[in-house]
Each structure stands twice: as structure tokens, then as C-alpha cells.
Amino acid sequence: MNAAVLEKPACFDIADTATRLFAEIATRTADIEGVSRPAFSEIETETLNFLIEFARSEGLSTEWDAGCNVVFSLPEHTRAERYILVGSHVDSVPRGGNFDGLAGVLAGLLCLVRARREGNRFPEPVKVIAMRGEESAWFGPCYIASKALLGALSETELSARHKKDGRKLDEHMEAVGIDMMPVRAGKPLLDRTTVKAYVEVHIEQGPVLIERNLPAAIVSGIRGNFRYKKISCFGEAGHSGAVPLAYRHDPVLAMAELLNVLDAAWHDFVAKGRDLVVTSGMVSTDQQKHALSRIADSVEFSLDIRSQDRDMLETMHALVLKHVARIEKERAVRFDLGQALWTSPALCDTGLTEQLAHASRAISVKTALIPSGGGHDAAVFSEAGIASGMIFIRNRNGSHNPQEAMEIEDFVIAASILHQFLSNSNQRPNAIGSAGNRTKETSPMFTNITDIIRQKGNAVRAYQAAAMAAREAALAYPLRAVGYFMLAHSAQAFADRYYGEATQAALFDEELARLQETAIRLEEAFNHEDKSEWLKVTSALASHLCRESS
């Protein structure tokens, strides 16, 4: 890849520069459709070289680290002993989208360019890292570069083979120039004490920001998961019309029953304000034997269950095992689960999250606090004890496909939040990392109730579920009962008012926004040091509810 330097405009325009960089890299890494930047490949290296050429043309310092990632900084911060690290990855899935990973690298890089062009200096040193090999699509393991940096890449992961050429990950990493001796020994390539905080900008890979009509969000945490890559269920083949119910051992219906039980549990837990998602992305019978008129003798399927709450994952795993045993007995089938692969949840640092939210408010950008369903390098930094935070960018059509549709205006907003944070990183009273990486929130959140409405589709049934969850929370948390009761009353009243009616979606959006505002006011009041604030806010809200009801 001949990394020609983009022509520099007279006045720095982040939108124009970002557009041209995204377009240039997309052209250079184009596949039959979308882009392909394989992990630890020549294409990935050429992409990094292109970014180096651009950064040097802007007067930035660049260097290859021990993991053959590229680190950018202002010249005066090159040898900083402690710094804020901003980063993401440049690799992609096969025939994927151009923004996944790359948006985070460019957001950080363009913050450095802006500071250099405008003659500003960040109060604390900042470095931006463009990492390799985050995607699991090429070898199986994910977060390869960040795990190598932090000494967390296992021998099993290093032995994983490339999906196309069959060579081991270890060989591919060595081929791009990485000294593999410390990696194989599990020794960190990065001194973690030098990193004050890690911040990652990334496109959202789900529909939440699209549905909420928000350009960006602050991430509360990254869901952990347990996965069964291939569950097999074995039964007995037979003629679809000749075998009565009493004699059937149907593995497909056994699988369906298990998934239905898990789906019902999912709905129940979400209604109670718990964080959970359940997916079976691969389902198949034997293509050589399956037929319309044949009872299958086996079926294979995957199971991917995710949550920010480790206890929730443990509960769901126990539920899987319980119902597998029951269904085997009742339907006379046999499940082979294989090995469960676990990834721990990683909550973002609460002090850092608050600072990012403050930066957003400072530039008059409305954001939300949402969980990340997809995994990111930030999870590895968080697990290593480094204060970590994330900013999401609105993105249509999901991710890992050529139809990723991030708007450049939204990218600019996310980059502006990041720049505001970096420009004021030492001016907030609650320092980064002061709250630590908590494994749980210390108190229940009123906004969990409005999250239930969003997760259930913002319809009448969603408000009924939210009202039920709020009533249960009022009983579970007596000190906050009055607040939860108000939310329950509002949600139930709205559901009753529009039950069975054909109503425009805009009305539901307005009600959700009003309820969200109420939840936020309650949260702020009940977290206020002055307890009289509780009475002041709840009295005002109660008066408002009475006026509405009269």
C-alpha cells in the first residue's frame, strides 16, 4: 500500500478529513463487498503504514510498539511516563464494514491533529494506539493485540489456526515482526502502570442509539458471556407421518423447548430490570439426511448468553443445565453441550464514565448511558485493572457487514466529546479511577425501568412490564419505594390509557422521554448528599401526577 499523504486543507475540518481518510482506507482494503483487513496480515500492516504517513504529515510522533501496533502522540508526549491511552483496532471481519474499529482509531488520531493544528496542549499526556487483531473471525480468539500487550494471551489462543491458511496465530504474529518470547511466557508487552486510563470510541453494533435518536452514548460496561459454539441434540429418526407422539424422540422439538424456556426467562429477567440477552445464531440438521417428511435424528445449534452481571450469567447457566436434564428425561433425547466458553463482564470505571458524560454536557450533546453487547479491547484493559471507558457512535444496520452506516456528523460529535474530555481531564473533582471498576452498582437505578420499555419495544406491553418491575423494586428497596411507586403509577396509567388502541409511535416516544426525564430527576435526587432533596423532588413530581390525574 503506497501511503500517499492526503492533501492538507488550509483550515482543519475534522469532518472533511475524516471522510477522506475513511474513503481512502476503504478503497485500499476493499474486497468483493465491504472491506477485509485480516488480523496480522500485510493489508493490516499497510493500513497502519498509511496512518503513520498521515500522522507524520500532521507533525505527530509515531512509533511501533512491542506488539507491532502503532502509537501516536504529540511530539512533547512521546516519552511521557504516564498518559491517557485512546485506541481501537484496524482489522476487520471478512467483507465487513469500514467503521468497526477504525472509527475509534481515527477519532483519537484526529483529536491529536486538532490539538496540533490549533496549538492547544492537553493537560495530561495523551497517546493513541491503533491495534491489530481484535476480531475473532480470523483465528477464533479475540482481543489478540490487547491481550498480548497485557500478558493475557494464552497458549491455547496462540495455537489457534487461521481460518484460511491453517497456520497458527503464533506464526502469524511472529511473521509481522513481534518478538514472541515474552508473549509465549505470558509477560506483558506494556507497562500497565504507565496507562492512567484507556478510552475507546466505537460504533454501536446494535439499534439503541438509532431508536433513541441520539448521536452518541457513554458505555456503562461490556457484557460478559458464556457460549456453547455447538450443542448437539440426538434423538431418533422416523417417518413424519407414521410415528405417533408417544413414540417420538424428536431432537428438533427438544431444542425448541429449551430455547423457548430460555426466551421466557429472558423476558422475565428483563421485566425485573436485569441486563440479559440470549441468542442462538446457528441452527441446523444434517443436510445430507434432512427431509420434509423425516424426523431428524440430530440437530446442532449454538447458544450465546450475555450480561453485564456475572450473577445473571451464573443463574442462566444453571437454568440451561437444569432444563437440559429435564428435557432429556421427558423427551428421551440426549444433549451434548460441549465446552462452555466464558468471558467475564467488564464494567467501565464510574469516575471515568462520569467525566465522559460531563464532557458531553459541556458541548451541549445529549447522550445516554448504555451497555455494550459486543466485546471490545476496553474489556481487556478493564480486566487488567486499568480505568476504562467507551464512547459509542450511532450506526445503522448493525456491524460486521458492508452495510454499516455511521454518519460522519455523528463521528464528529463523538470525537468532540473525546476532545473535550482530553482537554479537561484533570479539572473534575472525582479523578479517573477514583471509583474503581465496580462489579456492581451500589444502588438500584430508576433508569432501569425506562430501559425495560426500550428493550420491550416501547409499546403498551412494555409499559405494563415496566410498571410491574417498578412495583417489585419498590418492595425490594424501601428507601427508594416512593420513587419507584411514581414510575409504576405513570407507566401503568399510560398503558391503561392506550390499551387496545392504534396509536402513533410518536406518542410513545414522547411518553418514554417524559418518563426518562422523571427517572433521571429521581436518580439525581436520591443520590444527592442533601437528603431533603428527596422530599423536594418527590413532592414536586407527586403534585404533577395529581394534576395529570385530575
Secondary structure, 3 states (H helix, E strand, C coil): CCCCCCCCCCCCCHHHHHHHHHHHHHHHCECCCCECCCCCCHHHHHHHHHHHHHHHHCCCEEEECCCCCEEEECHHHCCCCCEEEEEEECCCCCCECCCCCHHHHHHHHHHHHHHHHHCCCCCCCEEEEEECCCCCCCCCCCCHHHHHHCCCCCHHHHCCECCCCCCEHHHHHHHCCCCHHHHHCCCCCCCHHHEEEEEEEEECCCCHHHHHCCCEEEEEEECEEEEEEEEEEECCCEECCCCCHHHCCCHHHHHHHHHHHHHHHHHHHHHCCCCCEEECCCEECCCCCCCCCEECCEEEEEEEEEECCHHHHHHHHHHHHHHHHHHHHHHCCEEECCCCEEECCEECCHHHHHHHHHHHHHCCCCCCEEEECCCCHHHHHHHCCCCEEEEEECCECCCCCCCCECCHHHHHHHHHHHHHHHHCCCCCCCCCCCCCCCCCCCCCCCHHHHHHHHHCCCCHHHHHHHHHHHHHHHHHCHHHHHHHHHHHHHHHHHHHHHCCCCCCHHHHHHHHHHHHHHHHHHHHHHCCCCCHHHHHHHHHHHHHHHHHHC
